[in-house]
Amino acid sequence: MTRFLVERALQSLIVLLVMSFVIYTLMGLMPGDPVDAMIAADPRITSEEAAELRALYGLDRPLLERYGNWLKAAIAGDFGFSRLHARPVEAVLLPALGNTLYLMGGSFLLSLLIAIPLGVFAAAKPYSRLDYGVNLMAFAGISVPSFWLALLLIMVFSVWLGVLPAGGMGTVGEGGFSDTARFAVLPVLSLTIASVGSHIRYVRAAMIETLGQDYVRTARAKGLSQRRVLFGHALRNGMIPVVTIIALDFGFLFSGALITETIFAYPGMGKLIFDAVMGNDYNLALVALLFATLVTLAGNFLADVCYVGLDPRITYQDLQR
């Protein structure tokens, strides 16, 4: 396992290095730069002052030289300042990261708690009324646009019923955890409904394939109960392809809920990355996107560990091939 960990760590470092270069290059090739944004905000800036600002920010140097300077500083732990927020990048990133963990973590866990049992029960009785009902619910969740769903939830629970806030987030120091949780109910519910349908479909498909295996028929022939067959024998193997899908969702978990965060005015990672890219905030956008890449790599690593735990036939040597 030590060799597996070392190889994965080296591979992750290489991926992060390549991604940092790709992201930095793409952002450097975007039309305009931070100085152009300053000139648009204050037309009184002269051409001489603009040239001085570009020299101060290093924007007058070649792209590769600028990337090398950024990489050296990042290795030393200096990720630079955010132009939009006038603060160090980590000071802007950490609060948004905490908000996203609070919001997306809750919706992610709730989605799995709903999807796994429903997917298993639907696969246990394929083409039954239960299966049709679960599939209908899954397809409805997949088909509903996320922005329309968010607006509908606001209309019902905030405008008509008036029981939940329409957006923003509570202050922990003022209202406590219960008040903060009230602000997270609608965005968590919106994200859960949007993601649970696809998870149900993946679990159902994996379980139907697993329930047709010879060892499952043998377990039933031995007289084991349906519950023991489903959750004691079939579920572990059936979860292997589902774990792969869940691992791929980790990147979306931290950077993909832009629409939901915008509609509910929730200051999370998705909106932070969008604002940084649109505002030519190179340092903030680059570090945020690299962190999303790191989270995706961590999700893939955890998926490999889960493979070994779910199927004893899989070893770490197999994952290294």
C-alpha positions as CSV (number, residue, x, y, z in Angstrom):
1,M,0.0,0.0,0.0
2,T,2.9,2.4,0.7
3,R,4.1,2.1,-2.9
4,F,0.5,2.7,-4.1
5,L,0.3,5.9,-2.0
6,V,3.7,7.2,-3.2
7,E,2.8,6.6,-6.8
8,R,-0.6,8.3,-6.4
9,A,1.0,11.3,-4.7
10,L,3.5,11.7,-7.5
11,Q,0.8,11.3,-10.2
12,S,-1.4,13.9,-8.4
13,L,1.5,16.4,-8.3
14,I,2.1,15.9,-12.0
15,V,-1.5,16.5,-12.8
16,L,-1.7,19.6,-10.6
17,L,1.4,21.0,-12.3
18,V,0.1,20.4,-15.8
19,M,-3.3,21.8,-14.8
20,S,-1.8,24.9,-13.3
21,F,0.1,25.6,-16.5
22,V,-3.0,24.9,-18.7
23,I,-5.3,27.1,-16.5
24,Y,-2.7,29.9,-16.2
25,T,-2.2,29.8,-20.0
26,L,-5.9,29.9,-20.8
27,M,-6.5,32.8,-18.5
28,G,-3.5,34.6,-19.9
29,L,-4.9,34.2,-23.4
30,M,-8.2,35.7,-22.4
31,P,-9.0,39.1,-23.9
32,G,-8.2,41.9,-21.5
33,D,-6.3,41.9,-18.3
34,P,-6.8,43.3,-14.7
35,V,-5.4,46.7,-15.8
36,D,-8.0,47.0,-18.6
37,A,-10.7,46.4,-16.0
38,M,-9.2,49.2,-13.9
39,I,-9.2,51.5,-16.9
40,A,-12.8,50.7,-17.6
41,A,-13.7,51.5,-14.0
42,D,-11.7,54.7,-13.9
43,P,-11.2,56.3,-17.4
44,R,-9.0,59.0,-15.8
45,I,-6.1,56.5,-15.7
46,T,-3.5,57.6,-18.3
47,S,-1.6,55.4,-20.6
48,E,1.6,56.0,-18.6
49,E,-0.2,55.0,-15.4
50,A,-1.6,51.9,-17.1
51,A,1.9,50.9,-18.3
52,E,3.2,51.3,-14.7
53,L,0.4,49.2,-13.4
54,R,1.2,46.4,-15.9
55,A,4.8,46.5,-14.9
56,L,3.8,46.4,-11.2
57,Y,1.6,43.3,-11.8
58,G,4.2,41.8,-14.1
59,L,1.7,41.8,-17.0
60,D,4.3,43.3,-19.4
61,R,6.4,40.1,-19.2
62,P,6.1,36.9,-21.3
63,L,3.4,34.5,-20.2
64,L,5.9,31.7,-19.4
65,E,8.0,34.0,-17.2
66,R,4.9,35.1,-15.3
67,Y,3.8,31.5,-14.8
68,G,7.3,30.6,-13.5
69,N,7.2,33.4,-11.0
70,W,3.8,32.4,-9.8
71,L,4.8,28.7,-9.5
72,K,7.9,29.6,-7.4
73,A,5.7,31.8,-5.1
74,A,3.0,29.1,-4.8
75,I,5.6,26.4,-3.9
76,A,6.7,28.8,-1.1
77,G,3.1,29.1,0.1
78,D,2.4,32.5,-1.4
79,F,-0.7,32.3,-3.6
80,G,-0.9,36.1,-4.2
81,F,-3.7,38.6,-3.6
82,S,-7.2,38.6,-5.0
83,R,-7.7,41.7,-7.2
84,L,-11.5,41.7,-6.7
85,H,-11.4,41.3,-2.9
86,A,-8.0,43.0,-2.1
87,R,-7.1,40.2,0.3
88,P,-4.8,37.2,0.2
89,V,-6.3,34.4,-1.9
90,E,-6.5,31.9,1.0
91,A,-8.4,34.5,3.0
92,V,-11.0,34.7,0.3
93,L,-11.0,31.0,-0.6
94,L,-11.4,29.4,2.9
95,P,-14.8,31.0,3.8
96,A,-16.2,30.0,0.4
97,L,-14.9,26.5,0.8
98,G,-16.5,26.2,4.2
99,N,-19.8,27.4,2.8
100,T,-19.6,24.9,0.0
101,L,-18.8,22.0,2.4
102,Y,-21.8,22.9,4.5
103,L,-24.1,23.2,1.5
104,M,-22.9,20.5,-1.0
105,G,-21.9,18.0,1.7
106,G,-25.4,18.0,3.1
107,S,-27.0,17.6,-0.3
108,F,-24.5,14.9,-1.4
109,L,-25.1,12.8,1.7
110,L,-28.9,13.2,1.6
111,S,-28.9,12.2,-2.1
112,L,-27.0,9.0,-1.4
113,L,-29.2,8.1,1.6
114,I,-32.2,8.4,-0.7
115,A,-30.7,6.9,-3.9
116,I,-29.1,3.7,-2.5
117,P,-32.2,2.2,-0.8
118,L,-34.6,3.2,-3.6
119,G,-32.2,1.9,-6.3
120,V,-31.8,-1.4,-4.4
121,F,-35.5,-1.9,-3.9
122,A,-36.3,-1.0,-7.6
123,A,-33.7,-3.5,-8.8
124,A,-35.1,-6.2,-6.5
125,K,-38.5,-6.0,-8.3
126,P,-37.7,-4.8,-11.8
127,Y,-40.6,-3.7,-14.0
128,S,-43.0,-3.7,-11.0
129,R,-45.1,-0.7,-9.9
130,L,-42.4,0.2,-7.4
131,D,-39.8,0.2,-10.1
132,Y,-41.9,2.3,-12.4
133,G,-42.6,4.8,-9.6
134,V,-38.9,5.1,-8.7
135,N,-37.9,5.5,-12.3
136,L,-40.5,8.1,-12.8
137,M,-39.2,10.1,-9.8
138,A,-35.6,9.6,-11.0
139,F,-36.4,10.9,-14.6
140,A,-38.3,13.8,-13.2
141,G,-35.4,14.8,-11.0
142,I,-33.0,14.5,-14.0
143,S,-35.2,16.4,-16.4
144,V,-36.2,19.4,-14.2
145,P,-33.9,22.4,-14.9
146,S,-32.0,23.4,-11.8
147,F,-32.8,27.1,-12.1
148,W,-36.5,26.5,-12.5
149,L,-36.5,24.1,-9.6
150,A,-34.7,26.7,-7.4
151,L,-37.2,29.4,-8.4
152,L,-40.1,27.1,-7.7
153,L,-38.9,26.2,-4.2
154,I,-38.5,29.9,-3.5
155,M,-42.0,30.7,-4.8
156,V,-43.6,27.9,-2.7
157,F,-41.7,28.0,0.6
158,S,-40.7,31.6,0.8
159,V,-43.3,33.6,-1.1
160,W,-46.5,31.6,-0.6
161,L,-45.9,29.8,2.7
162,G,-43.3,32.2,4.1
163,V,-41.6,29.4,6.2
164,L,-38.1,29.6,4.8
165,P,-35.8,32.4,3.7
166,A,-35.4,32.9,0.0
167,G,-31.6,33.3,0.0
168,G,-28.4,34.3,1.7
169,M,-27.1,32.6,4.7
170,G,-27.5,33.1,8.5
171,T,-24.8,34.4,10.8
172,V,-23.6,31.6,13.1
173,G,-22.7,34.2,15.9
174,E,-26.2,35.7,15.8
175,G,-28.8,33.1,15.1
176,G,-26.9,29.9,15.9
177,F,-26.8,26.7,14.0
178,S,-30.6,26.3,13.7
179,D,-30.8,29.7,12.0
180,T,-28.0,28.9,9.6
181,A,-29.6,25.6,8.8
182,R,-32.9,27.4,7.8
183,F,-31.0,29.3,5.1
184,A,-29.5,26.1,3.8
185,V,-32.7,24.1,3.5
186,L,-33.9,25.3,0.1
187,P,-30.5,25.2,-1.7
188,V,-29.8,21.7,-0.2
189,L,-33.2,20.5,-1.2
190,S,-32.7,21.9,-4.7
191,L,-29.3,20.3,-5.2
192,T,-30.6,17.0,-3.8
193,I,-33.6,16.8,-6.1
194,A,-31.3,17.6,-9.1
195,S,-28.7,14.9,-8.3
196,V,-30.7,12.1,-6.6
197,G,-32.3,10.9,-9.9
198,S,-29.1,10.1,-11.6
199,H,-27.8,8.3,-8.5
200,I,-30.9,6.2,-8.3
201,R,-30.5,5.1,-12.0
202,Y,-26.9,4.2,-11.4
203,V,-27.6,2.1,-8.3
204,R,-30.6,0.4,-10.0
205,A,-28.6,-0.5,-13.1
206,A,-25.6,-1.8,-11.1
207,M,-27.8,-3.9,-8.8
208,I,-29.8,-5.4,-11.7
209,E,-26.6,-6.6,-13.2
210,T,-25.3,-7.9,-9.9
211,L,-28.5,-9.8,-9.0
212,G,-28.1,-11.8,-12.2
213,Q,-24.7,-13.2,-11.1
214,D,-24.2,-16.9,-10.2
215,Y,-23.2,-16.3,-6.6
216,V,-26.5,-14.4,-6.0
217,R,-28.5,-17.3,-7.3
218,T,-26.5,-19.6,-5.1
219,A,-27.2,-17.5,-2.1
220,R,-30.9,-17.6,-2.8
221,A,-30.8,-21.4,-3.4
222,K,-29.2,-21.7,0.1
223,G,-32.4,-20.2,1.5
224,L,-31.1,-16.8,2.5
225,S,-33.6,-14.1,3.0
226,Q,-34.2,-11.4,0.4
227,R,-32.8,-8.7,2.7
228,R,-29.6,-10.8,3.3
229,V,-29.1,-11.4,-0.4
230,L,-29.6,-7.7,-1.3
231,F,-27.6,-6.0,1.4
232,G,-25.3,-8.8,2.5
233,H,-24.1,-10.2,-0.9
234,A,-25.2,-8.1,-3.9
235,L,-24.9,-4.5,-2.6
236,R,-21.1,-4.6,-2.0
237,N,-20.3,-5.7,-5.6
238,G,-23.1,-3.5,-7.0
239,M,-21.6,-0.4,-5.4
240,I,-18.3,-0.7,-7.3
241,P,-19.4,1.1,-10.5
242,V,-21.5,3.5,-8.4
243,V,-18.4,4.5,-6.3
244,T,-16.8,5.6,-9.6
245,I,-19.7,7.9,-10.4
246,I,-19.7,9.3,-6.8
247,A,-15.9,10.0,-7.1
248,L,-16.4,12.0,-10.3
249,D,-19.1,14.1,-8.5
250,F,-16.5,15.4,-6.0
251,G,-15.2,18.0,-8.5
252,F,-18.8,19.2,-9.1
253,L,-19.3,19.2,-5.3
254,F,-16.9,22.1,-4.9
255,S,-17.2,24.1,-8.2
256,G,-20.3,23.2,-10.1
257,A,-23.3,24.6,-8.2
258,L,-23.0,28.0,-9.8
259,I,-26.7,28.3,-10.8
260,T,-28.0,27.2,-7.4
261,E,-25.6,29.5,-5.5
262,T,-26.4,32.4,-7.7
263,I,-30.2,32.1,-7.3
264,F,-30.0,31.6,-3.6
265,A,-27.3,34.3,-3.2
266,Y,-25.1,31.7,-1.5
267,P,-21.3,32.6,-1.4
268,G,-19.8,29.3,-2.3
269,M,-17.0,28.0,-4.5
270,G,-19.0,27.9,-7.8
271,K,-19.9,31.6,-7.7
272,L,-16.5,32.5,-6.4
273,I,-14.8,30.8,-9.4
274,F,-17.2,32.3,-11.9
275,D,-16.7,35.9,-10.5
276,A,-12.9,35.4,-10.5
277,V,-12.8,34.3,-14.1
278,M,-15.1,37.0,-15.3
279,G,-13.2,39.6,-13.3
280,N,-9.8,38.5,-14.6
281,D,-8.8,37.8,-11.0
282,Y,-6.0,35.4,-12.1
283,N,-4.7,34.4,-8.7
284,L,-8.1,33.6,-7.1
285,A,-9.4,31.8,-10.2
286,L,-6.3,29.7,-10.6
287,V,-6.0,28.6,-7.0
288,A,-9.8,27.8,-6.8
289,L,-9.7,25.7,-10.0
290,L,-6.6,23.9,-8.8
291,F,-8.3,23.1,-5.6
292,A,-11.3,21.7,-7.5
293,T,-8.8,19.5,-9.4
294,L,-7.2,18.4,-6.1
295,V,-10.6,17.5,-4.7
296,T,-11.4,15.4,-7.9
297,L,-8.0,13.6,-7.5
298,A,-8.8,12.9,-3.8
299,G,-12.2,11.5,-4.8
300,N,-10.6,9.2,-7.3
301,F,-8.1,8.0,-4.7
302,L,-10.9,7.3,-2.2
303,A,-12.7,5.4,-4.9
304,D,-9.7,3.1,-5.4
305,V,-9.6,2.5,-1.6
306,C,-13.3,1.7,-1.6
307,Y,-12.7,-0.8,-4.5
308,V,-10.4,-2.8,-2.3
309,G,-12.8,-2.6,0.7
310,L,-15.8,-3.7,-1.4
311,D,-14.2,-6.5,-3.4
312,P,-11.5,-8.6,-1.6
313,R,-10.4,-9.8,-5.1
314,I,-9.1,-6.3,-5.9
315,T,-5.7,-5.5,-4.5
316,Y,-3.6,-2.3,-4.5
317,Q,-1.2,-4.1,-7.0
318,D,-4.1,-4.4,-9.4
319,L,-4.8,-0.6,-9.2
320,Q,-1.2,0.1,-10.0
321,R,-1.4,-1.7,-13.4
